[in-house]
């Protein structure tokens, strides 16, 4: 029996390319496509796919939140995050949400097919650039063992923290970083928790103290 796939991504050209690749695979069938998170949730409930290919940044919902909601109703579904954003914090959040794989859109279509085969076989799949980032963070943590620990910020988190400290509003930050306003809100909330900040003013003070932003 062929494994059923659901593709959730707001880029029509990318969906077209994936559709063609899947059609040539003997053991896979593309059961449905969605361009928004809400559509993805609806189709997941209707189609009961074996594998969901999920983008992160979509117009209405964060793909990681869609992942959580799908898995709350269909814990057996295999979800692969397929995104151009390989930010370490996003990777961590995706895996914590229950995703079975995280794949960079910079890779070849063949790698996506390999990832699908891996998760269907019960294995976790991380693209090389994603796993390299995790290994580098682990190496750094070993080098700094015994030193007073500071929260490790990803490049995207540092960029956002700098813009916040400079007084940027969510919509302005979203435009500069080419992400959704909802993603900016998620990053803000995550940063406050990660840095132990109880207010936006604390974020600003932290950014200035660590040299991420200046007065």
N, C-alpha and C positions, 0 to 999 in steps of 0.2 A: 504493500500500500504506500502511495506517495505521501510525503510529509506536507502538510498544508502551511503555507506562509502568509503572513499579513505584513504588508509594508506600510509604515507610517512615517511620512516625510512630506514636507511642504514644497519640495523642489520637483516640478513635473519632469524635467529632463533626467534627473537622477532616477526617478521612478521608472521612466521609460527604459533606461539602460539596464536596471535591475530586472525589469520585467523580461527583457530579451534574454538576459543571462539565465534566469530561472527556467525559462521555457525550453532551454537546451539541456537542462539537467534531468536525467531520467527518473530520479527519485524525489523530485520536488514539484509542487504545483503552487502557483500564486493564487491564493483563494480570494484576496481582496487588497485594496489600496485605500489609504486615507491621507488627506493633506492637512488635517488638524488633529489635535489630541482628542477632542470630543468625538470626532468620527472614528478615530482609532479605538476608543473605548467601546463605542456602539458595535463596531464590526467584530471586535474581539469577543463580545458577548454572543453575537449572532453566529459567527463562523467557527468558534472554538479552535483557533489555529494551533499547530504544534510549535511553530516558531514565529516570533514577532521581531521584525527589523525596525528599530525605533530611533528616530532622530531626537535630539535634545531640545534645540531651540525652534519652537514652532509658534505661530501667531497667537494661539489661545492658551496653551498649557505647556509647562515644562515636561519634556519626555520622561524624565525620571519620576515625576509625580504620576504620569499616565501608567508607567511601569508598576508602581506601587498598587494603583487601583486595579489594574488587570490581574495582578498576582493575588490580590485579596479575594478575587472571585474565581480565578483559575490558577491555583498554585502550581499546576503541572506544566504550564506554558513556559517555553524557553524564550527569553527575551535578550536580544543582542542590541546594545546601544551602538548606533552607527552615526558618528558625528565628526565634524571637522574640528571640534573643540576637544582636545585631549588633556584639558586641565586636570591636574592630579586630584583636586578637591571634587570635581565632577565624577571622576572615575571612582573615587571612594564612595561617593553618595550613591552612584548607580549600583555598585556591588552590594552596598548595604540595603538597597531597595529590593535586591533579589535578582538583578540582571545576571545572566550567565556568560556574557561576553561584552567587551568594549572594543570597538573597531574604529580606526581612523578612516575618514573618507579619502585620505591621501593614498590609501592602498589600492591594489588592483581588485577587480571584480572577483578574480580567482581566490583571493584571500577571504572575501566574504563567503564564498561557497565553502571554503575550508572551515571557516568559523561555524557555519550552519551545521556541517557534518560533525564538528567537535561537540557542539552543545547537544545535538541529538543523541550523541553517544554518551552523554552524561558528564562531559568535561567542560571546564572553564576555558574561555578563549580570550586572550588579550593580544592586540596587535603589537608588533615589536616596539614601536615608539612609546606605547602606553606602558608596557612591561619594563622598558628601559628606565622610564621616569620613576617607577616604583622602586626598582633596584637602586637607583641613584639616591633616592630619599633614604633608603635603608642604609646605604653605605655612609651617608652623611650622619645619620643617627648614631652609627657605631663610632665614627670619628669623634663625635662630640659627647660620647658617653661619659658621664661623671661631671660634665660641666652643667652649670645652671641652664635648664632647657628653656628655649623660647619657642613659641608656636612657629611651625614651618609654613610660610606663606607661598603659595604658587605665584607665578608671574601675573596671572590674571587677577588674583586677589590683591597683589601689590598695586597693580594699575588702578583697580577700582578704589582701593583705600586712598590712593593719592588723589583721585578725582573727588572723592567724598570730602577729604580734608581741604580741598581747594574750593569747596562750596557747591559742587555740581549737584544738580537735581537728578532724580532717577531717569527722567526722560532724556536729559542731556547726556548722562553717562551711558545710557543704552545706545544712543546714536554713535557716540565716540567708540564704544567697544563692539559695535555691530551685534548686540544681543537684545533680547526683549526686555521691556521694563520689568516684567515679572521675574526674569532671571536676575536683574539688578537687585530687586528686593530680596531674593533668595540669598544672593551673595552677601548683602548687607547683614541680614539676620545671622548667617553662618559666621561672618567675621566677628560680630559682636559676641557671639557665644565662644568662638575659638580664642579670642583675645581677652575674654573676661570683661568686656565693656558693657556698661549698663545704659549708656546713652550715646547718641551721635557725637556729642562733645568729647566723650572718652576716646572714640575712634580718632578724632582729630588730634587729640593730645598724643595718642600712641604713634600716629603717623609722623608727627613732628619730632617726637623723642627718638624714634628709630631712623630718622633721616629720610623717610619715604616722601615726606612733603616738607615744605619750608613755610615760615610765616610770611 
